Amino acid sequence: MKTQKNNKLIAEFMNEEIGFSDTSEPCVLGDYSQRPMKYHKSWDWLMPVLEKINYKVADTWKIIQIGIGTKYVDVTNFNTSDLFYYNTGNNIEDTYNCCIDVIKALNNNEI
């Protein structure tokens, strides 16, 4: 249930139209289709979220994802040194959780 709630939060952030499948699972509505939300398990779904976060916070914050073998997401406010840091390895779950935390901070005007 928490994953569905978080996926819905991301879909709203991405300005996606949200509906429900026949099984009452939230999904993204497209042209004549319904797609189950896969932000939590697909890099194809999650990378556009990171790109949008980077764009939204570009004035004072910067997302840095660096590494060969060892990856991390470092979201830093260069004015205040506030930081969201996630050592993600090749793990989509940690990157997903970082996106959730940053979106919540954006929604609460903390960023």
PLY file of the C-alpha trace (Angstrom):
ply
format ascii 1.0
element vertex 111
property float x
property float y
property float z
element edge 110
property int vertex1
property int vertex2
end_header
0.00 0.00 0.00
2.86 2.38 0.79
4.34 1.78 -2.68
0.99 2.65 -4.32
0.76 5.84 -2.26
4.34 6.83 -3.14
3.84 6.00 -6.82
0.73 8.19 -6.80
2.78 11.02 -5.23
5.35 10.70 -8.02
2.68 10.52 -10.73
1.10 13.72 -9.40
4.53 15.38 -9.38
4.99 14.29 -13.00
1.54 15.75 -13.87
0.27 12.35 -14.98
-3.43 11.65 -15.17
-4.20 9.01 -12.57
-6.93 6.39 -12.76
-7.60 2.96 -11.38
-7.30 -0.45 -13.00
-9.92 -3.18 -12.81
-8.18 -4.37 -9.64
-8.45 -0.88 -8.05
-4.70 -0.38 -8.39
-3.68 3.21 -9.25
-2.42 3.56 -12.80
-1.32 6.23 -15.24
-3.87 6.99 -17.91
-2.57 7.46 -21.44
-4.01 7.62 -24.90
-6.62 4.86 -24.73
-4.60 2.89 -22.20
-3.93 2.34 -18.53
-0.40 1.62 -17.37
0.37 0.29 -13.89
2.79 2.63 -12.13
6.34 1.24 -12.12
8.35 4.08 -10.59
9.52 1.71 -7.83
10.89 -0.97 -10.16
11.74 0.54 -13.55
14.62 2.87 -14.36
12.66 3.85 -17.49
9.96 5.27 -15.21
12.24 6.70 -12.52
14.89 8.54 -14.56
12.43 11.16 -15.90
11.49 11.85 -12.26
15.14 12.55 -11.38
15.40 14.79 -14.43
12.31 16.76 -13.43
13.53 17.09 -9.82
16.86 18.36 -11.13
15.08 20.89 -13.33
12.77 22.07 -10.51
15.60 22.67 -8.06
18.25 23.85 -10.53
18.52 27.42 -9.17
19.83 26.55 -5.72
19.99 22.76 -5.56
21.84 20.27 -7.71
21.44 16.55 -8.14
24.68 14.73 -8.70
24.68 11.07 -9.59
28.19 9.81 -10.00
30.05 6.58 -10.02
31.11 3.53 -11.90
30.15 0.56 -9.81
29.33 2.74 -6.80
26.44 5.10 -7.42
24.90 7.67 -5.19
22.38 10.45 -5.37
23.54 13.66 -3.74
21.01 16.50 -3.67
22.74 19.57 -2.26
21.60 23.15 -1.69
24.67 25.20 -2.52
23.38 28.22 -0.53
22.69 26.43 2.76
24.60 23.14 2.40
21.41 21.22 3.16
21.72 17.73 1.81
19.79 14.64 0.83
22.30 11.84 0.30
21.53 8.28 -0.69
24.13 5.64 -1.38
22.11 3.79 -3.99
24.62 1.34 -5.43
22.74 -0.12 -8.36
19.64 -0.23 -6.20
16.53 1.36 -7.65
14.78 1.19 -4.27
17.14 3.71 -2.64
16.96 6.05 -5.63
13.16 5.77 -5.52
13.15 6.60 -1.79
15.36 9.62 -2.45
12.86 10.85 -5.06
9.99 10.43 -2.58
11.84 12.42 0.11
12.76 15.22 -2.29
9.21 15.44 -3.73
7.78 15.63 -0.20
10.27 18.40 0.65
9.30 20.25 -2.53
5.60 19.90 -1.70
6.25 21.26 1.82
8.31 24.17 0.45
11.38 22.89 2.27
13.41 23.15 -0.92
0 1
1 2
2 3
3 4
4 5
5 6
6 7
7 8
8 9
9 10
10 11
11 12
12 13
13 14
14 15
15 16
16 17
17 18
18 19
19 20
20 21
21 22
22 23
23 24
24 25
25 26
26 27
27 28
28 29
29 30
30 31
31 32
32 33
33 34
34 35
35 36
36 37
37 38
38 39
39 40
40 41
41 42
42 43
43 44
44 45
45 46
46 47
47 48
48 49
49 50
50 51
51 52
52 53
53 54
54 55
55 56
56 57
57 58
58 59
59 60
60 61
61 62
62 63
63 64
64 65
65 66
66 67
67 68
68 69
69 70
70 71
71 72
72 73
73 74
74 75
75 76
76 77
77 78
78 79
79 80
80 81
81 82
82 83
83 84
84 85
85 86
86 87
87 88
88 89
89 90
90 91
91 92
92 93
93 94
94 95
95 96
96 97
97 98
98 99
99 100
100 101
101 102
102 103
103 104
104 105
105 106
106 107
107 108
108 109
109 110
